[in-house]
């Protein structure tokens, strides 16, 4: 079971960041696609990518790929997979499907037909059928049908990888952990100067930034991954990789990250999330209006994800807020590089500064942009 094919999924716009993350782990990407990166490796690669990747949503292990223009081809193709290697009748399964631009148009039907093929295969070999458990299956199977090409994979992650385990409390409009990590990596911040988030909400950017600086594997806080339910789960290998990850973390002089918010509720939430994260000593948070925040050093990075109309719907107030942010950047933060993340291009214009870079990123279905301003 040496050289397997993996596909790590990622929010659109972060594909190259994910490819760089893989290279940092010593894994050469084979192909960068829209929405993910293809690579190869052994079981240790599967475990390490789940443990270390900051921006990936899931790591899928490919089992089969075949042309599929109808239900018979789907059923027959799914039956070609040697399911007995991965599955016993005592185990439970769940099948997720995504479908686009194909003759079969209904994802629920595709999932159901694939499930039939899998349980029929096991029943023919053993006389018994595995049962379905949609919530926490022993084996989660992913079917991707695009342009009549069907790819069947095992989901090695289980719950999506943004569920790190530190964020039990969420504010009204939270940023996903994987996207927050992507924003930090896109700023190029490395912990050698301060990182400031003056509208920190539940603290996600601060926690992810602190993990980047401390070289802490984001998967260390998680109890469970999909591969733990597999027949071939190698527990000693997994324990060894986790021990190595713990030992490779950097001890840093605190604090390196500075967060503030005007909401006491948000601050309480971010303090709880920080306490669970294991990196709280690197972060200082306090209550302050965005205009009251003092730069902690002569230079550094300021990263802000202000509200936009999608979530709060007060356009006039927001227009004033964005204009104020531009003024604050100019007056208070000379010597810093400022990054602003928003889904609203009209509001971004109100900042009134010229962006030296604009990167398009997707936050779920929302097309967003990360603007960079060099504040000389």
Backbone torsions as a table, in degrees:
resi	resn	phi	psi	omega
1	UNK	NA	41.1	-173.0
2	UNK	-72.0	-79.7	-167.2
3	UNK	-90.4	98.0	-178.4
4	UNK	-102.1	161.6	177.9
5	UNK	-102.4	128.2	179.4
6	UNK	-119.7	152.4	174.1
7	UNK	-134.0	115.4	177.7
8	UNK	-94.9	124.3	-180.0
9	UNK	-88.1	151.9	-175.0
10	UNK	-153.3	155.4	175.9
11	UNK	-60.3	140.5	-178.7
12	UNK	-60.4	132.8	-177.5
13	UNK	106.8	-18.7	-178.7
14	UNK	-105.6	11.3	-175.0
15	UNK	-59.1	-44.7	-177.7
16	UNK	-70.0	-32.2	176.0
17	UNK	-63.0	-44.1	178.3
18	UNK	-63.8	-41.3	178.0
19	UNK	-60.0	-40.3	177.4
20	UNK	-66.0	-38.1	176.6
21	UNK	-59.4	-44.2	179.7
22	UNK	-61.3	-44.3	179.1
23	UNK	-60.4	-37.5	177.9
24	UNK	-62.9	-24.0	176.8
25	UNK	-91.9	4.6	-179.6
26	UNK	80.8	20.8	-179.4
27	UNK	-113.4	119.9	-178.3
28	UNK	-85.4	117.8	179.0
29	UNK	-62.3	140.6	178.2
30	UNK	-87.7	-34.5	-178.2
31	UNK	-157.7	136.8	175.0
32	UNK	-105.3	115.5	-179.9
33	UNK	-106.7	171.6	171.0
34	UNK	-69.1	119.3	177.9
35	UNK	89.6	8.1	177.7
36	UNK	171.0	174.4	-177.5
37	UNK	-132.6	133.6	179.6
38	UNK	-96.4	135.4	177.9
39	UNK	-152.6	170.0	-179.0
40	UNK	-123.1	159.6	176.0
41	UNK	167.4	-179.4	-178.8
42	UNK	-93.1	-166.1	-179.1
43	UNK	-65.0	-36.5	178.9
44	UNK	-61.5	-36.6	177.6
45	UNK	-63.8	-39.7	176.9
46	UNK	-59.1	-47.2	-177.5
47	UNK	-68.2	-44.0	-176.1
48	UNK	-66.5	-38.0	-179.2
49	UNK	-67.9	-39.2	176.8
50	UNK	-64.5	-34.9	-178.0
51	UNK	-74.8	-37.7	-166.2
52	UNK	-106.7	-28.8	-172.3
53	UNK	-67.0	127.5	-176.8
54	UNK	-89.5	-31.4	-172.8
55	UNK	-102.6	-15.3	-176.2
56	UNK	-70.6	143.9	174.5
57	UNK	-85.5	-42.2	-179.9
58	UNK	-151.4	155.7	169.8
59	UNK	-114.5	117.1	-178.2
60	UNK	-105.2	138.8	176.7
61	UNK	-106.2	118.3	-175.2
62	UNK	-71.6	133.7	176.0
63	UNK	-110.3	-33.8	-175.7
64	UNK	-160.3	153.2	174.1
65	UNK	-144.0	128.5	-176.5
66	UNK	-155.5	153.7	176.1
67	UNK	-66.7	142.2	-175.2
68	UNK	-149.8	104.6	179.7
69	UNK	-113.0	6.9	-179.6
70	UNK	-167.8	175.2	-173.6
71	UNK	-66.8	-33.6	-179.3
72	UNK	-67.4	-40.8	178.4
73	UNK	-65.2	-36.7	178.3
74	UNK	-63.8	-49.3	-177.8
75	UNK	-62.9	-47.7	-178.6
76	UNK	-65.1	-40.8	180.0
77	UNK	-63.1	-43.3	-179.9
78	UNK	-65.9	-30.5	-179.6
79	UNK	-74.1	-17.8	179.3
80	UNK	-73.0	-19.3	-179.2
81	UNK	-69.9	134.0	178.6
82	UNK	-75.4	74.5	-173.1
83	UNK	-60.5	-27.6	-178.0
84	UNK	-63.9	-19.9	175.4
85	UNK	-67.4	-29.1	-171.1
86	UNK	-110.6	-17.2	-163.4
87	UNK	-137.6	137.0	170.8
88	UNK	-116.0	162.4	179.4
89	UNK	-62.6	-22.2	-179.2
90	UNK	-76.9	-20.3	-176.3
91	UNK	-80.6	162.2	176.7
92	UNK	-110.5	154.9	179.5
93	UNK	-131.2	160.4	166.8
94	UNK	-140.7	142.8	-179.9
95	UNK	-120.4	123.7	173.9
96	UNK	-108.2	140.8	179.0
97	UNK	-132.5	143.4	168.6
98	UNK	-124.9	140.5	-173.8
99	UNK	-134.4	133.3	169.0
100	UNK	-152.6	147.5	176.9
101	UNK	49.5	44.4	-177.4
102	UNK	-132.3	163.9	179.1
103	UNK	-63.5	-40.9	172.8
104	UNK	-83.3	124.2	-170.1
105	UNK	-111.0	-10.6	-171.4
106	UNK	-107.2	112.9	-173.9
107	UNK	-64.6	-35.4	-179.7
108	UNK	-64.2	-39.8	178.7
109	UNK	-65.8	-42.0	179.5
110	UNK	-61.9	-41.4	178.6
111	UNK	-63.6	-43.0	-178.4
112	UNK	-64.5	-44.8	-178.7
113	UNK	-64.8	-39.8	178.3
114	UNK	-65.3	-43.2	178.5
115	UNK	-58.6	-43.9	177.8
116	UNK	-57.5	-45.8	-178.7
117	UNK	-61.5	-40.2	-178.1
118	UNK	-67.3	-50.6	-176.0
119	UNK	-69.8	-31.2	176.3
120	UNK	-64.9	-39.5	179.3
121	UNK	-61.6	-47.3	-179.1
122	UNK	-67.6	-39.4	179.8
123	UNK	-63.3	-42.1	-179.5
124	UNK	-62.5	-30.2	-177.5
125	UNK	-89.1	-29.5	-171.3
126	UNK	-122.0	-13.8	-176.3
127	UNK	84.1	-2.3	179.2
128	UNK	-133.9	155.8	-175.8
129	UNK	-111.3	137.2	171.5
130	UNK	-68.3	153.5	179.9
131	UNK	-103.7	167.7	-175.7
132	UNK	-95.8	135.7	172.4
133	UNK	-136.5	99.4	-174.4
134	UNK	-66.3	-28.9	-174.4
135	UNK	-77.3	-61.8	-179.6
136	UNK	-135.7	77.8	-177.5
137	UNK	-75.7	156.4	172.4
138	UNK	-68.0	-32.2	-177.7
139	UNK	-136.1	118.7	177.0
140	UNK	-104.0	124.0	-174.4
141	UNK	-109.9	135.3	-177.2
142	UNK	-115.1	126.0	177.9
143	UNK	-113.7	125.8	-180.0
144	UNK	-121.8	115.1	-178.1
145	UNK	-116.8	110.8	-178.8
146	UNK	-136.3	128.3	-178.6
147	UNK	50.0	44.9	176.9
148	UNK	61.0	24.4	170.8
149	UNK	-116.3	122.7	-175.7
150	UNK	-103.7	129.1	175.4
151	UNK	-117.4	124.8	177.1
152	UNK	-110.1	128.0	-177.1
153	UNK	-134.5	159.0	166.8
154	UNK	-92.8	133.6	175.5
155	UNK	-82.4	107.4	-175.8
156	UNK	-77.8	-16.4	-172.2
157	UNK	-89.1	-33.1	-173.0
158	UNK	78.9	-117.0	173.1
159	UNK	-60.7	147.6	178.2
160	UNK	-56.8	151.0	-171.0
161	UNK	-71.9	-12.1	175.8
162	UNK	-69.8	-16.6	176.4
163	UNK	-80.6	79.1	-173.2
164	UNK	-71.1	-35.2	-177.1
165	UNK	115.3	-9.9	179.5
166	UNK	-95.5	-18.4	-171.8
167	UNK	-105.3	83.8	177.2
168	UNK	-88.3	-26.9	180.0
169	UNK	-103.9	125.5	-179.2
170	UNK	-119.5	140.7	173.2
171	UNK	-82.7	-178.7	-169.3
172	UNK	-62.1	-35.5	-174.7
173	UNK	-131.8	69.2	-171.9
174	UNK	-76.6	152.2	173.7
175	UNK	-89.5	136.2	177.9
176	UNK	-64.2	143.8	-176.5
177	UNK	-57.1	-41.2	-178.3
178	UNK	-65.1	-38.3	179.0
179	UNK	-71.6	-40.6	177.4
180	UNK	-59.3	-43.3	177.7
181	UNK	-62.2	-40.8	178.2
182	UNK	-60.6	-41.6	178.6
183	UNK	-62.2	-45.5	179.4
184	UNK	-60.4	-45.4	-178.8
185	UNK	-65.1	-35.6	180.0
186	UNK	-69.1	-25.2	176.6
187	UNK	-72.3	-18.4	-177.7
188	UNK	79.1	7.1	-178.2
189	UNK	-66.2	136.7	-174.6
190	UNK	-127.0	7.2	178.6
191	UNK	92.5	-0.9	-179.1
192	UNK	-85.0	-9.7	176.0
193	UNK	-141.3	171.4	-178.4
194	UNK	-70.9	151.5	168.6
195	UNK	-116.4	127.7	-175.8
196	UNK	-119.2	130.1	172.0
197	UNK	-122.7	100.0	-173.3
198	UNK	-82.4	1.1	174.6
199	UNK	-136.5	66.6	-160.7
200	UNK	-80.3	-12.1	178.0
201	UNK	53.5	-127.5	-177.5
202	UNK	-84.3	6.9	170.4
203	UNK	86.8	13.1	-173.8
204	UNK	-62.3	-44.0	-179.9
205	UNK	-62.1	-39.2	-178.8
206	UNK	-65.6	-45.1	-179.9
207	UNK	-64.6	-47.3	-178.0
208	UNK	-63.8	-39.7	177.6
209	UNK	-62.8	-43.1	179.9
210	UNK	-63.8	-37.6	177.6
211	UNK	-65.5	-38.1	177.3
212	UNK	-62.3	-49.1	-177.2
213	UNK	-63.2	-39.5	-177.1
214	UNK	-83.7	-0.5	-174.4
215	UNK	51.1	44.8	178.7
216	UNK	-94.3	129.7	179.1
217	UNK	-67.9	124.4	-175.3
218	UNK	-66.9	-19.5	-179.4
219	UNK	-82.5	-4.9	-177.1
220	UNK	-65.5	-25.5	-176.4
221	UNK	-83.4	-12.6	-173.8
222	UNK	-83.4	142.8	178.1
223	UNK	-80.1	-39.3	-168.0
224	UNK	-136.0	143.9	170.8
225	UNK	-129.3	158.2	-178.1
226	UNK	-55.9	-40.8	-174.6
227	UNK	-64.9	-15.2	-179.6
228	UNK	-68.9	-20.0	179.1
229	UNK	-90.8	0.6	-175.4
230	UNK	-77.0	155.5	176.0
231	UNK	-57.9	-38.0	-172.9
232	UNK	-99.2	20.7	179.5
233	UNK	-57.3	123.1	-178.2
234	UNK	-101.2	92.2	-173.5
235	UNK	-65.4	-42.6	178.0
236	UNK	-58.7	-41.2	178.5
237	UNK	-62.2	-45.3	-179.8
238	UNK	-61.5	-43.6	179.8
239	UNK	-63.2	-40.2	-179.5
240	UNK	-63.6	-43.3	-179.5
241	UNK	-65.2	-36.4	177.6
242	UNK	-68.3	-40.9	177.6
243	UNK	-61.5	-43.9	178.8
244	UNK	-60.4	-41.2	-179.4
245	UNK	-63.6	-42.1	179.3
246	UNK	-62.5	-40.4	-176.7
247	UNK	-73.2	-23.9	-175.7
248	UNK	-87.0	-3.1	178.4
249	UNK	-65.9	147.3	-179.7
250	UNK	-92.2	138.5	169.8
251	UNK	-86.2	124.9	-175.4
252	UNK	-123.5	155.0	174.9
253	UNK	-79.6	129.2	-176.2
254	UNK	-95.1	164.5	-16.8
255	UNK	-88.6	157.9	-179.6
256	UNK	-116.6	-22.8	-176.3
257	UNK	-122.5	139.4	-175.2
258	UNK	-127.8	121.9	-178.7
259	UNK	-123.0	149.4	173.2
260	UNK	-149.9	160.2	177.2
261	UNK	-157.1	154.4	-179.9
262	UNK	-85.6	-11.4	-177.1
263	UNK	-95.0	124.2	176.6
264	UNK	-62.1	-38.5	179.6
265	UNK	-59.7	-46.8	179.6
266	UNK	-60.5	-42.2	-179.1
267	UNK	-64.6	-41.1	178.2
268	UNK	-61.9	-41.6	177.7
269	UNK	-62.5	-45.6	-177.5
270	UNK	-67.0	-34.4	177.7
271	UNK	-64.8	-40.3	177.5
272	UNK	-65.2	-43.7	179.6
273	UNK	-63.0	-41.6	178.7
274	UNK	-63.1	-41.5	-178.8
275	UNK	-61.1	-33.8	-180.0
276	UNK	-82.3	-14.8	-168.5
277	UNK	-81.1	-23.1	-175.5
278	UNK	83.7	1.0	179.1
279	UNK	-123.5	18.6	-171.6
280	UNK	-63.2	-25.2	-176.9
281	UNK	-72.1	-13.0	179.0
282	UNK	-86.9	-6.4	-170.1
283	UNK	-123.3	137.1	174.2
284	UNK	-117.7	127.2	175.7
285	UNK	-123.6	145.9	175.7
286	UNK	-151.0	163.8	178.6
287	UNK	-82.7	126.2	176.2
288	UNK	-162.8	148.6	167.9
289	UNK	-68.9	153.3	-175.5
290	UNK	-60.2	-30.6	-178.8
291	UNK	-80.9	-8.8	-178.3
292	UNK	-94.5	-8.5	-171.9
293	UNK	-73.6	129.0	179.5
294	UNK	-94.5	136.8	174.7
295	UNK	-60.6	129.9	-177.6
296	UNK	-78.6	-10.6	179.6
297	UNK	-156.8	175.6	-175.7
298	UNK	-70.8	-26.5	179.7
299	UNK	-147.8	163.6	-178.5
300	UNK	163.3	-158.3	-178.6
301	UNK	-122.4	134.6	171.6
302	UNK	-116.5	126.3	-175.6
303	UNK	-126.8	121.5	-175.5
304	UNK	-134.1	137.4	178.1
305	UNK	-119.5	79.9	-175.9
306	UNK	-72.0	163.1	177.5
307	UNK	-62.6	151.2	169.8
308	UNK	-133.8	165.5	-167.8
309	UNK	-54.3	-29.7	-179.7
310	UNK	-50.2	-37.2	-170.6
311	UNK	-106.3	-24.8	-173.3
312	UNK	-121.3	-23.6	172.3
313	UNK	63.9	30.6	170.7
314	UNK	-119.6	83.5	-167.6
315	UNK	-62.4	-42.2	-175.4
316	UNK	-65.6	-46.0	179.0
317	UNK	-58.5	-40.4	-176.7
318	UNK	-67.0	-38.9	178.9
319	UNK	-58.3	-43.3	177.9
320	UNK	-66.1	-39.2	-179.7
321	UNK	-62.0	-45.4	-178.0
322	UNK	-65.6	-39.4	177.8
323	UNK	-63.0	-41.3	-179.8
324	UNK	-64.6	-39.7	177.4
325	UNK	-58.2	-44.1	178.0
326	UNK	-58.9	-43.5	179.8
327	UNK	-64.7	-42.8	-179.1
328	UNK	-63.9	-44.4	177.5
329	UNK	-53.9	-50.6	-175.3
330	UNK	-62.6	-45.0	-170.7
331	UNK	-82.3	-38.7	-168.4
332	UNK	-105.0	-23.3	-166.2
333	UNK	-116.0	31.6	176.0
334	UNK	-58.7	140.1	-179.0
335	UNK	93.4	-10.1	179.0
336	UNK	-99.6	161.8	166.6
337	UNK	-106.4	122.6	-177.9
338	UNK	-102.7	140.1	176.0
339	UNK	-126.0	132.0	179.6
340	UNK	-124.6	129.0	-177.3
341	UNK	-114.2	121.2	-178.5
342	UNK	-153.5	157.2	176.4
343	UNK	-95.9	-3.6	-172.2
344	UNK	-112.6	106.4	-176.4
345	UNK	-69.3	-32.8	178.9
346	UNK	-64.7	-44.1	178.1
347	UNK	-63.4	-40.0	-178.9
348	UNK	-59.7	-33.6	178.3
349	UNK	-62.7	-28.9	-177.2
350	UNK	-68.5	-16.3	178.6
351	UNK	-61.2	-33.2	173.3
352	UNK	74.4	15.2	175.9
353	UNK	-116.0	155.1	178.1
354	UNK	-86.1	122.8	179.7
355	UNK	-77.2	133.7	176.7
356	UNK	-83.1	-18.8	174.9
357	UNK	-149.3	147.2	172.7
358	UNK	-132.9	121.6	179.5
359	UNK	-114.3	131.6	178.2
360	UNK	-87.5	125.8	178.4
361	UNK	-134.6	155.4	-180.0
362	UNK	-111.4	129.6	174.3
363	UNK	-107.7	91.5	-170.6
364	UNK	61.8	-126.5	-178.6
365	UNK	-83.7	-4.3	-174.6
366	UNK	-89.6	126.8	173.4
367	UNK	-81.0	120.2	-176.1
368	UNK	-121.0	171.3	174.4
369	UNK	-136.5	143.8	171.6
370	UNK	-105.9	114.8	-178.7
371	UNK	-99.1	137.1	177.2
372	UNK	-112.2	131.5	177.1
373	UNK	-123.9	124.4	176.8
374	UNK	-92.2	113.9	-172.2
375	UNK	-99.9	85.7	-176.4
376	UNK	-75.3	NA	NA
